[in-house]
Amino acid sequence: MIPYSLITEIKKQNVVFFLGSGISLGTDDKGLPSAYELAAKINKKFFNNEKQISSGSELPIIAQEVIWSHNGSRYELNSLISETFNGIEQRPLKAHKLLAKIDLPMITTNYDTLIEKAFANRGKKLQKIVHDKQIPLATDSYLIKIHGCAEEPDTCIITEKDYYRYIYSDNELKKFVRTIFTKNRIIFIGYSLTDINFRLLLLDLKTRLGTNIANSYFLTHNPQENSYEYKFLCKELNVIPIVGDLNDLLKEIYNISTCIKPCTYSEYYSEDYFSDSENSKISLDNFAAEKIANGLKNNDIPPIILDKNITKLVHEKLSDYKYSIKKKDNMVLVPKGSFIMGGSRSGNEVIRIENIPYDYYIDETPVTNQQYRKFLSDYFLDKHIYCHKNEPKNKDHHPYADYDYTKMLQYIEGNWIPDDYFTNSKYDDYPVVLIDWWDAYAYAKWAGKELPTELEWEKAARGIDGRIYPFGDNVNVENCSDYCNVLESNIKNPTSTHKYTKGISPYGCYDMSGNIWEWCNDDFTPGSPFSSKLLKGGSSIRNYIKACPSIRNCREPNERWICRGFRCVIRMGEDI
């Protein structure tokens, strides 16, 4: 979804969110009223529904009439704003919770306090800026409320006159916002393309800044490319559209912004190390490894970059760490918290500390033939209700449908699964294969589960200690076939999902190295123009090196293969 050119800017944290009221409009009673609903509320309270309200664009007009009807006083209007947007019963929506996870500056024209509540719920500090005098206090996590806030309703820009006053004023806060536009990429979220005030605000900035303004982006779920409003934004204001869902966009931005931090372990711990002369008796790596090991145990460690040497030391220091295996309905529990993720192949798997802030269950084994047959028996009755919205039309979810085996047979030198592999009870416990990403997605939805993210899959495979394989580090070409089904095992076909009892992961998962590649939910490269989906785990026709859980593979979502399947997750009390 995210333009490829924007990914680098997100990683550099050169991005600012510009948030409209759309982020607070929920689909149930948790959401705040839209501009139209607020105008209707004003109409009912002050005019007994005598005014004709047909759209949200009439909000500034009816708000202005409230002031006129009270002899120029804003008191009654302000009281309604406070009552509407500052209610204690209102809770942050999913978008606000995601924003509270992303450490990027924000500007908003909203009056509500839902973003602030989301930050408070996560125990994170947020600098709120409403007045000029607050500007020097701005930190990395700040929220500029340029249209005021519900706690100070006099600062809210709601009437037509208020909009004119804002556009023609030139206070310090507006100047600060202009500097933000010259240095950062702005992503507009939650704005209607038909909101003329939104376009006027952008036109004012472009007029004052000219060519100094950086490229901006706006999110739209329904672009309507032939509309006047869409063309005005693109042609006159040079704003680049991003088409997609709000929460999906925020999740992608979070994944990109937290994937790689600029701070290495040596940078992070060097100040503490050199502050005490006693530390000179040990190396910086040993000092850092001890700190990292304790941080992982106590789930009190930031996301920092590691290397192979420090990871090995941490693994050794965590050799006595006790993992608890808890099973339920053929799934195993993986507790929330920090863990070491990544490898070192060509920089493709950067070693780093990651964090999953919720417990989750993951399938003990890849989805089996027996389990998948149950899905197929219900599939036609349910008329594609579990399918992804972008799934190709008239797709068949049978694993053996419309597949050209010729290339595959040549590649695996004649080895092939039996003709009755999917139907014979003898193979019930074998992993279902020859299914693509769309099949895996539909099955997961049918089962009331999800496809795992890369983070979820890898933590389930490796635990927290940075081990190379689910079963440890002491694996080589001679002994690998004792632990997993890889090329060196000389089987070259899928095997029973419970065959390799010595190869289970710290949390009790089977086959997270070898047997089959497993589809994950993620794109291989977030925001890439290519649509490849991520695969993890290696297979029976790949060598044991490729079975390292850190290795990342990818294929187009419509590709099938003899050694490609999946497993699912259920998230428990997900802390968005």
VENRATA-V124751 format. One record per pair of residues at least 12 apart in sequence whose ideal C-beta (glycine too) atoms are under 8 Angstrom apart, sorted by the first residue. I is the first residue (numbers start at 0). GAP is how many residues later the second one is. Records with the same first field share a line. If there is no record, write none. Layout:
I = GAP, GAP
This chain:
0 = 241, 242, 243, 247, 248, 251, 526
1 = 240, 247, 250, 251, 254, 524, 525
2 = 214, 237, 239, 524
3 = 523, 524, 525
5 = 179, 181, 211, 521
6 = 249, 519, 520
8 = 175, 176
9 = 94, 243, 246, 247
10 = 245, 246, 248, 249
12 = 90, 91, 127, 244
13 = 169, 170, 171
14 = 89, 169, 170, 171, 172, 238
15 = 88, 89, 90, 91, 164, 168, 169, 170, 171
16 = 82, 87, 88, 89, 90, 169, 170, 172
17 = 88, 89, 90, 168, 169, 170, 171, 198
18 = 80, 87, 88, 89, 90, 91, 96, 170, 171
19 = 88, 89, 90, 168, 169, 170, 171, 172, 175, 178
20 = 13, 14, 88, 89, 169
21 = 167, 168, 169, 170, 224
22 = 70, 72, 73, 76, 87, 166, 167, 223
23 = 69, 71, 72, 86, 88, 90, 166
24 = 165
25 = 67
29 = 60, 61, 63
30 = 62
31 = 52, 53, 58, 80, 82
32 = 51
33 = 22
34 = 21, 22, 24
35 = 17, 19, 20, 22, 23
37 = 18, 21, 46
38 = 14, 17, 19, 20, 23, 24
39 = 13
40 = 39, 43
41 = 17, 20, 21, 24, 35, 38
42 = 19
44 = 35
45 = 20, 23, 30
46 = 15, 18
50 = 14
55 = 136, 139
56 = 137, 138, 139
58 = 99
59 = 98, 99, 100, 102, 103, 137
60 = 99
62 = 14, 95, 96
63 = 95, 96, 97
66 = 92
73 = 79, 80
76 = 76, 81
77 = 75, 76, 78
78 = 74
80 = 30, 69, 72, 75, 77
81 = 68, 69, 71
83 = 66
84 = 25, 26, 27, 28, 65
85 = 26, 27, 64, 65
89 = 22, 24, 27
90 = 23, 26
91 = 22, 23, 25, 26, 29
92 = 21
93 = 153, 482
94 = 95, 151, 152, 155
95 = 18, 19, 21, 22
96 = 21, 24, 25, 478, 479
97 = 149, 152, 153, 156, 478
98 = 16, 19, 151
99 = 15, 18, 19, 21, 22, 24
100 = 21, 153, 475
101 = 148, 151, 152, 155
102 = 37, 38, 154
103 = 149, 153
104 = 33, 35, 36, 37, 38, 39, 75, 79
105 = 36, 37, 38
106 = 36, 37, 39, 70, 73
107 = 35, 36, 37, 38, 39
108 = 36, 37, 38, 48
109 = 35, 37, 39, 80
110 = 34, 36, 37, 38, 39, 42, 45
111 = 38
112 = 36, 37, 38
114 = 28
115 = 12, 27
118 = 22
123 = 17
124 = 14, 16
125 = 15, 16, 17
126 = 12, 14, 15, 16
127 = 14, 15, 17, 21
128 = 13, 14, 15, 16, 44
129 = 15, 18, 19, 22, 25
130 = 24, 42
131 = 39, 40, 41
134 = 37, 38, 41
137 = 38
143 = 29, 32, 33
145 = 20, 27, 28, 31
146 = 19
162 = 34, 37
166 = 33, 34, 37
176 = 28
177 = 27, 30, 31
180 = 24, 28, 32, 33, 35
181 = 27, 30, 31, 32
182 = 31
183 = 30
184 = 29, 30, 31, 32
185 = 28, 30, 31
186 = 29, 30, 31, 32, 55, 66
187 = 28, 29, 30, 31, 51
188 = 29, 30, 57, 60
189 = 29, 56
190 = 27
192 = 27, 31, 34, 36, 37, 40
193 = 35
198 = 30, 33, 34, 38
201 = 14, 31, 35, 37
202 = 33, 34
205 = 31, 32
214 = 23, 25
215 = 21, 22, 23, 24
216 = 22, 23, 24, 25
217 = 15, 21, 22, 23, 24
218 = 23, 24, 25, 27, 30
219 = 21, 22, 23
220 = 22, 23, 24, 25
222 = 18, 20
251 = 274, 275
254 = 267, 271
255 = 270, 271
257 = 45, 96
258 = 91, 93, 267
259 = 45, 90, 92
260 = 41, 42, 43, 44, 91
262 = 39, 41, 42
263 = 40, 41, 42, 43
264 = 23, 27, 39, 40, 41, 42, 45
265 = 18, 22
267 = 20, 34, 36
268 = 15, 18, 19, 22
269 = 14
271 = 15, 19
272 = 14, 15
284 = 24, 25, 28
285 = 27
287 = 22
288 = 21, 24, 25, 27, 28
289 = 27
291 = 14, 18, 22, 61
292 = 21, 24, 25
294 = 43, 58
295 = 18, 22, 41, 42, 43, 44, 57, 168, 169
296 = 21, 24, 167
298 = 37, 38, 39, 56
299 = 38
300 = 37, 52
301 = 51
302 = 49, 50, 51, 52
303 = 48, 49
304 = 45, 46, 47
305 = 34, 36, 45, 46, 47, 160
306 = 37, 44
307 = 36, 43
310 = 29, 40, 155
311 = 154, 161
313 = 26, 151, 152
314 = 150, 151, 152, 158
317 = 146, 147
320 = 142, 143, 144
322 = 140, 183, 184
324 = 182, 183
325 = 182
326 = 37, 181
327 = 33
328 = 32
329 = 33, 34, 35
330 = 30, 31, 32, 33, 239
331 = 29, 30, 32, 128, 175, 176, 177
332 = 26, 27, 28, 174
333 = 22, 25, 26, 27, 28, 122, 125, 126, 173
334 = 24
335 = 20, 21, 22, 23, 24, 239
336 = 18, 19, 127
337 = 15, 16, 17, 126
338 = 14, 15, 16, 17, 119, 120, 123, 124, 125, 126, 127
339 = 12, 13, 14, 122, 124, 125, 126
340 = 12, 13, 114, 117, 118, 121, 209
341 = 208
342 = 205, 207, 208
344 = 205, 206
347 = 204
348 = 201, 202, 203
350 = 115, 199
353 = 101, 105
355 = 99, 100, 103
356 = 218
357 = 213, 214, 215, 216, 217
358 = 212, 213, 214
359 = 96, 209, 210, 211, 212, 214
360 = 208, 209, 211
361 = 90, 94, 95, 98, 145, 147, 205, 206, 207
362 = 86, 146, 204, 205, 206
363 = 144, 145, 146
364 = 64, 66, 132, 133, 144, 145, 146, 202
365 = 65, 66, 131, 145, 149, 150, 152, 199, 200, 201
366 = 64, 65, 73, 76, 198, 199, 200, 201
367 = 60, 61, 62, 63, 64, 129
368 = 52, 53, 54, 58, 59, 60, 61, 62, 63
369 = 55, 58, 59
370 = 61, 76
371 = 27, 50, 60, 63, 71
372 = 49, 50
374 = 22, 67, 68, 71, 72
375 = 21, 22
377 = 68
378 = 18, 63, 67
381 = 64
383 = 58
385 = 56, 57, 59, 60
386 = 51, 54, 55, 58
387 = 50, 53, 54
390 = 47, 50, 51
391 = 46, 166
394 = 43
396 = 38, 41, 42, 45, 46
398 = 23, 33, 34, 35, 36, 40, 161
399 = 22, 34
402 = 31, 157
407 = 153, 154
410 = 130
411 = 80, 129, 150
412 = 79
414 = 77, 78, 126
415 = 77, 146
416 = 16, 76, 77, 145
428 = 67, 68, 69
429 = 64, 65, 66, 67
430 = 63, 66, 80, 84, 85, 134
431 = 133
432 = 61, 83, 128, 129, 130, 131, 132
433 = 126, 127, 128, 130
434 = 125, 129, 130, 131
435 = 121, 122, 123, 124
436 = 82, 96, 118, 120, 121
437 = 119, 120
439 = 79, 125, 126
440 = 80
442 = 123, 125
443 = 122, 124
446 = 121
447 = 122
448 = 119, 120, 121
449 = 71, 118, 119, 120, 121
450 = 68, 69, 70, 115, 117, 118
451 = 68, 69, 115, 116, 117
452 = 67, 68, 69
453 = 66, 68, 80, 82, 98
455 = 113
456 = 55, 61, 63, 79, 80, 92, 110
457 = 78, 91, 92
459 = 45, 47, 49, 52
460 = 44, 48, 51, 52, 75, 76, 88
461 = 43, 44, 87, 88
462 = 42, 43, 44
464 = 41
466 = 39
467 = 80, 82
468 = 14, 15, 34, 44, 78, 79, 80
469 = 33, 34, 35, 36, 39, 42, 43, 79
470 = 12, 13, 31, 32, 33, 34, 42
474 = 69
476 = 67
479 = 64, 67
481 = 20, 21
482 = 17, 19, 20, 30
483 = 16, 19, 27, 29, 30, 31, 54, 60, 63
484 = 14, 15, 26, 29, 30, 54, 55
485 = 27, 28, 52, 53, 54, 56, 57, 58, 60, 61
486 = 53, 54, 55, 56, 57
487 = 55, 56
488 = 25, 51
490 = 49
491 = 48, 49
492 = 47, 69
493 = 21, 22, 46, 68, 69, 71
494 = 20, 45
496 = 13, 14, 18
497 = 12
499 = 14, 15
508 = 58
510 = 26
511 = 24, 25, 37
512 = 24, 25, 31, 34, 35, 36
513 = 23, 24, 25, 26, 28, 30, 33
514 = 22, 24, 25, 48
515 = 21, 23, 24, 47, 48, 49
516 = 18, 19, 20, 21, 22, 36, 44, 46, 47, 48
517 = 17, 18, 19, 46, 47, 48, 49
518 = 14, 15, 16, 45, 46, 47
519 = 13, 14, 15, 16
520 = 12, 13
521 = 12
523 = 28, 30
530 = 25, 26
531 = 22, 23, 24, 25
532 = 21, 22, 23, 24
533 = 18, 19, 20
534 = 17, 18, 19, 20, 29
535 = 13, 15, 16, 17
536 = 12
537 = 13
538 = 24, 25
539 = 23
540 = 21, 22
541 = 21
